[in-house]
Amino acid sequence: MSVPGLLHVDMDAFYASVMTRDRPELQDVPVIVGGGHRGVVLSANYPARRYGVRSGMSGVEARRLCPRAVSVAPDFAILRPVSRAIMETFRSFTPVVEVMSLDEAFLDVRGARRLFGGPEQIAEAIRARVRAEQGIACSVGIAATISVAKLASRRAKPDGVLVLGPDVFVDRVHPLDVGELYGVGPATRERLHRLGLVTVGDVAALERAELRRVLGDHLGERLHALAHGLDRSELRPGGAGVFGFGEGTPEGSMGAQHTLAVDVVDTDRLARELLSLAARVAARVRAAAKVGRTVMLTVRFADFATLSRSRTLDEPTDVTQDLYVVALDLLLTVLGHHPGRRVRLLGVALQGLRGIRAGESRQLVLGERLPGWTAADRAVDRVSGRFGRDAVRRASLLGSL
């Protein structure tokens, strides 16, 4: 088996955590997300889980187990931007990210060691970033294959990191119930138990041919691999359609965000931060040979209240100044409606991305913008590509946040 280099990052009670993070009165009481009339529970916070409430059960059953639970409806206008921001955080550590759902993804960090350290260091850095920027917790499993990484993250919950390397796989995993294996559901678990295969070690002790004879070729082969920690170790970058992009295809938006070292009310300082973020996003968009039409701004205040505003341009762009001008106008509008409130986090994203068409001009004229911004961006890209991202910076960003 290969050296552990795959991370499975899973948000802890994602829907419940996001829907209650700005409501301190709900932090310590049982909360159920979803589970309305004849509906199923999407998520439950940990106080509710102590009563036996679990995602996937009916709302009727959840309320029977925990009559005093507070029911909250999922708001995907809030959940999706948080999810996108989290996935962007993952991609700041490695481009090899396989998105599984709104709240979980696999990351291959084998190529990121020189920049960010070993897998455990990267896992802790990711957890710290997600907590600081999104106000929620996540758990990380580290292993050499996806099935073992998934198992590790589940056993690391809540709010932990667990490494299951090849050297400890037999000692740590073989004593577990066979239902712990990735992809073994209740029906398969019950069938295996009836056959006397109660633990992972019981399955591992059988020859592959015997497993195939007893369980059928497909399930027998699959369980043999899982019980020996053998599974896929190469990821498929992309996602499963959660954000409107299919597996293996580029996402429809790119963004960047930053949690400020201190809460800021000064507009000039916020504008400089916004320029820095716009430059990062535009550079990524250009590197992918894309353009986009919708600029989205995210502002999180000191009390964790979060606002998102967007504007769609007449023509697509990949120019830093275009993103900055629009994002700044959106920011000034938000601040005008919330005077004196301190800002904790800023984010900028360019959405509606598509590839550059043959012969298409990449120049977009917005108002009275000075000419030459496109050429300036290209020059910065060339210098940054050779000497690093901080080799050249705008004068207004020198000594900034």
C-alpha positions in Angstrom: 0.0 0.0 0.0 1.1 3.5 -0.8 2.0 6.3 1.7 -1.0 8.2 3.1 -1.6 11.4 1.0 -5.4 11.5 0.5 -7.6 13.6 2.8 -11.3 13.2 3.2 -12.7 16.4 4.7 -16.2 16.3 6.0 -18.0 19.2 7.6 -19.5 18.4 11.0 -23.3 18.6 10.9 -22.9 21.0 8.0 -26.5 22.1 7.4 -27.2 22.5 11.1 -23.9 24.2 11.7 -24.4 26.8 9.0 -28.1 27.4 9.7 -27.4 28.1 13.4 -24.0 29.8 13.4 -25.6 33.3 13.4 -28.2 32.3 16.0 -26.4 32.0 19.4 -29.7 31.1 21.1 -29.6 27.8 19.2 -26.0 26.8 19.9 -26.8 24.5 22.8 -30.3 23.2 22.1 -31.3 20.3 19.8 -31.8 21.5 16.2 -33.1 19.6 13.2 -32.7 20.8 9.7 -35.5 19.6 7.3 -37.8 16.9 8.5 -40.9 18.9 7.8 -44.3 17.4 7.0 -43.5 13.9 5.7 -40.0 15.0 5.0 -36.6 13.6 6.0 -34.0 15.1 8.3 -31.2 16.7 6.3 -29.0 17.3 9.4 -29.1 17.4 13.1 -26.7 19.2 15.5 -24.8 17.2 18.1 -27.3 18.0 21.0 -30.0 16.5 18.8 -27.9 13.5 17.9 -27.5 12.6 21.6 -31.2 11.8 21.4 -30.6 9.4 18.5 -31.7 11.8 15.7 -29.8 11.2 12.5 -29.9 12.5 8.9 -32.1 10.4 6.6 -34.7 9.5 9.3 -38.2 10.8 9.0 -39.2 14.1 10.6 -41.9 12.2 12.5 -39.4 9.8 14.0 -37.0 12.6 14.8 -39.6 14.5 16.7 -40.6 11.4 18.6 -37.1 10.9 19.7 -36.6 14.6 20.6 -39.9 16.5 21.0 -38.1 19.7 22.2 -35.9 20.0 19.1 -36.1 23.2 17.1 -36.8 22.7 13.4 -35.0 24.9 10.9 -35.6 25.0 7.2 -32.5 24.7 5.0 -31.7 27.9 3.1 -29.6 27.0 0.0 -29.0 30.6 -0.8 -26.8 30.5 2.4 -25.6 27.0 2.2 -24.3 26.9 -1.4 -22.0 30.0 -1.1 -20.6 28.6 2.1 -19.9 25.3 0.4 -18.3 27.0 -2.6 -16.1 29.0 -0.3 -15.0 25.9 1.6 -14.1 24.1 -1.7 -12.1 27.2 -2.7 -10.2 26.8 0.6 -9.4 23.2 -0.3 -8.1 24.3 -3.8 -5.8 26.8 -2.2 -3.9 23.8 -0.8 -4.1 21.5 -3.9 -5.8 21.6 -7.3 -6.7 17.9 -7.0 -10.0 18.1 -5.2 -12.9 15.6 -5.9 -16.1 17.1 -4.6 -18.6 14.5 -3.3 -21.4 16.8 -2.0 -22.0 20.3 -0.5 -20.1 19.3 2.6 -17.4 16.8 1.8 -14.5 16.3 -0.6 -11.4 14.2 -1.2 -8.0 16.0 -1.6 -4.8 14.7 -2.9 -2.0 16.5 -1.0 0.9 14.4 -2.1 2.2 17.2 -4.3 1.7 19.9 -1.7 4.2 18.8 0.9 7.0 21.3 0.0 4.6 24.2 0.2 2.4 23.3 3.2 4.0 20.4 5.1 2.8 16.9 5.6 -0.8 15.7 5.4 -1.5 16.2 9.1 -0.2 19.8 9.0 -2.3 20.4 5.9 -5.4 18.9 7.6 -5.0 21.1 10.7 -4.4 24.2 8.5 -7.6 23.5 6.5 -9.6 23.0 9.7 -8.3 26.3 11.1 -9.1 28.1 7.9 -12.7 26.7 7.7 -13.3 27.5 11.3 -11.9 31.1 11.0 -13.6 31.9 7.7 -16.9 30.0 8.0 -17.4 29.6 11.7 -18.0 25.9 11.5 -16.0 22.7 12.3 -14.8 19.9 10.0 -13.2 16.5 10.5 -10.4 15.0 8.4 -9.4 11.5 7.6 -6.0 10.8 6.1 -5.1 7.5 4.3 -3.7 6.1 1.2 -7.0 5.3 -0.5 -10.4 6.9 -0.6 -12.3 4.2 1.3 -9.9 4.3 4.3 -9.8 8.1 4.3 -13.6 8.2 4.4 -13.6 5.7 7.3 -11.0 7.8 9.1 -12.9 11.0 8.8 -16.0 9.4 10.2 -14.1 8.1 13.2 -12.4 11.5 13.7 -15.8 13.2 14.3 -16.5 15.6 15.7 -13.9 18.2 15.0 -10.8 15.9 14.7 -8.1 14.4 12.5 -7.3 10.7 12.2 -4.6 9.1 10.2 -5.1 5.5 9.1 -1.9 4.5 7.3 -1.1 1.1 5.9 1.1 0.3 8.9 -1.9 0.5 11.3 -4.7 -0.6 9.1 -5.0 -4.2 10.3 -4.7 -3.3 14.0 -7.1 -0.3 13.8 -9.7 -1.4 11.2 -10.0 -5.2 11.3 -11.6 -5.2 14.8 -14.4 -2.8 13.6 -17.9 -3.8 12.6 -18.1 -4.6 8.9 -20.7 -1.9 8.7 -17.9 0.7 9.1 -16.6 0.0 5.6 -17.2 2.7 3.0 -20.3 1.7 1.0 -21.6 -1.1 3.3 -25.1 -0.1 4.1 -27.5 -1.5 6.7 -28.9 -4.2 4.4 -25.4 -5.5 3.4 -24.3 -5.3 7.0 -27.2 -7.4 8.1 -26.6 -10.0 5.4 -22.9 -10.2 6.3 -23.8 -10.7 10.0 -26.1 -13.5 9.1 -23.2 -15.2 7.4 -21.0 -14.8 10.5 -19.0 -12.0 9.0 -19.3 -9.5 11.9 -16.0 -7.6 11.8 -13.8 -6.3 9.0 -11.2 -8.9 10.1 -13.8 -11.7 9.5 -14.1 -10.6 5.9 -10.4 -10.2 5.5 -9.8 -13.8 6.7 -11.8 -15.3 3.8 -10.1 -15.9 0.4 -11.3 -13.8 -2.4 -12.7 -16.8 -4.3 -14.8 -17.7 -1.2 -16.2 -14.2 -0.9 -17.1 -14.2 -4.5 -18.8 -17.5 -4.2 -20.8 -16.5 -1.1 -21.6 -12.9 -2.0 -21.4 -12.8 -5.8 -18.6 -11.6 -8.0 -19.2 -7.9 -7.6 -19.8 -7.6 -3.9 -17.3 -10.3 -3.0 -14.5 -8.5 -5.0 -15.5 -5.1 -3.5 -15.5 -6.3 0.1 -12.2 -8.2 -0.4 -10.6 -4.9 -1.5 -12.1 -2.8 1.3 -11.2 -5.3 4.0 -7.6 -5.1 2.9 -7.5 -1.3 2.5 -7.2 -1.6 -1.3 -9.1 1.0 -3.2 -8.8 3.9 -5.6 -5.9 6.2 -4.7 -6.2 8.6 -7.7 -8.8 11.3 -7.5 -11.0 12.7 -10.3 -10.8 16.5 -9.9 -14.1 18.2 -10.2 -17.5 17.5 -8.7 -20.7 15.6 -9.0 -22.9 18.3 -10.3 -23.5 20.0 -7.0 -22.5 23.4 -8.2 -23.6 23.0 -11.9 -20.3 21.3 -13.1 -19.8 17.7 -13.8 -17.1 15.4 -12.6 -13.8 16.1 -14.3 -14.8 19.5 -15.7 -13.9 23.0 -14.4 -16.2 24.7 -12.0 -18.5 27.5 -13.1 -17.0 30.0 -10.7 -13.7 31.0 -9.1 -13.3 33.0 -6.0 -11.1 34.0 -3.1 -11.8 35.3 0.4 -9.9 36.4 3.4 -10.6 36.6 7.1 -9.0 39.9 8.3 -6.5 39.8 11.1 -8.7 42.3 13.0 -12.3 43.5 12.4 -12.1 46.5 10.1 -14.4 49.5 9.6 -12.1 51.7 7.6 -13.2 51.8 4.0 -9.8 52.4 2.5 -8.3 49.3 4.1 -11.3 47.2 3.0 -10.9 48.6 -0.6 -7.2 47.5 -0.6 -8.1 44.0 0.6 -10.8 43.9 -2.1 -8.2 44.8 -4.8 -5.9 42.0 -3.5 -8.7 39.5 -3.7 -9.8 40.7 -7.2 -6.2 40.3 -8.4 -6.0 36.7 -7.1 -9.3 35.7 -8.7 -8.6 37.3 -12.1 -5.2 35.7 -12.2 -6.8 32.3 -11.7 -9.4 32.9 -14.3 -6.8 34.0 -16.9 -4.6 31.0 -16.1 -7.6 28.8 -16.9 -8.2 30.6 -20.2 -11.7 31.7 -19.1 -13.9 34.7 -18.7 -16.9 35.3 -16.6 -19.8 37.7 -16.4 -21.1 37.8 -12.8 -19.1 39.4 -10.0 -20.1 38.3 -6.5 -19.1 40.0 -3.2 -19.3 38.4 0.2 -19.1 40.4 3.4 -19.1 38.9 6.9 -19.5 41.3 9.8 -17.9 40.9 13.2 -21.1 39.2 14.5 -20.8 36.6 11.8 -23.8 38.0 9.9 -23.0 37.4 6.2 -24.2 39.2 3.1 -23.7 38.3 -0.6 -24.3 40.7 -3.4 -23.7 40.2 -7.1 -23.9 42.0 -10.4 -23.9 40.6 -14.0 -21.8 42.5 -16.6 -22.9 43.1 -20.1 -19.8 41.3 -21.4 -17.5 38.7 -19.9 -14.1 39.6 -18.5 -10.9 38.3 -16.9 -9.5 41.7 -16.1 -8.5 42.6 -12.5 -9.7 46.2 -12.7 -13.1 45.1 -13.9 -13.7 42.8 -11.0 -12.4 45.4 -8.5 -14.5 48.2 -9.8 -17.7 46.2 -9.6 -16.8 44.6 -6.3 -15.9 47.9 -4.8 -19.2 49.4 -5.9 -21.1 46.5 -4.3 -19.0 46.9 -1.1 -19.7 50.6 -0.8 -23.4 49.9 -1.3 -23.4 47.3 1.5 -21.4 49.5 3.9 -23.8 52.4 3.1 -26.7 50.3 4.4 -24.7 49.2 7.5 -22.7 52.2 8.6 -20.2 51.7 11.4 -20.3 47.9 11.3 -16.9 46.1 11.5 -16.1 43.7 8.7 -14.5 40.3 9.6 -14.3 38.7 6.1 -14.3 39.7 2.5 -14.8 37.5 -0.5 -14.8 38.0 -4.3 -15.9 35.5 -7.0 -16.3 35.6 -10.7 -19.2 33.4 -11.8 -20.6 32.2 -15.1 -17.2 31.1 -16.4 -16.7 29.9 -19.9 -13.7 29.3 -22.1 -12.2 32.0 -24.4 -13.6 31.7 -27.9 -11.3 31.8 -30.9 -10.6 35.4 -32.0 -12.5 36.8 -29.1 -11.3 40.1 -27.5 -10.6 39.8 -23.8 -11.0 43.6 -23.4 -14.1 44.9 -21.6 -14.5 48.6 -21.3 -16.3 49.7 -18.1 -17.1 53.3 -17.9 -14.0 55.5 -18.0 -11.5 52.8 -17.2 -8.0 53.8 -18.3 -6.7 51.7 -21.2 -4.0 49.1 -20.9 -5.3 47.1 -17.9 -5.4 43.9 -19.9 -1.8 44.3 -21.0 -0.8 45.1 -17.4 -2.5 42.0 -16.1 -0.6 39.8 -18.7 2.7 41.4 -17.7 2.0 40.7 -14.0 1.0 37.1 -14.9 4.3 36.5 -16.7 6.4 38.0 -13.8 4.4 36.1 -11.2 4.7 32.8 -13.1 8.5 33.2 -13.1 9.3 34.7 -9.8 6.2 34.0 -7.6 2.9 35.6 -6.9 4.3 38.4 -4.6 7.1 39.4 -7.0 5.1 42.3 -8.3 2.3 44.1 -6.5 0.2 47.2 -7.1 1.5 50.2 -5.2 -1.7 50.6 -3.2 -1.2 47.1 -1.8 2.3 47.7 -0.4 2.1 47.3 3.3 -1.6 46.5 3.2 -3.5 43.9 5.1 
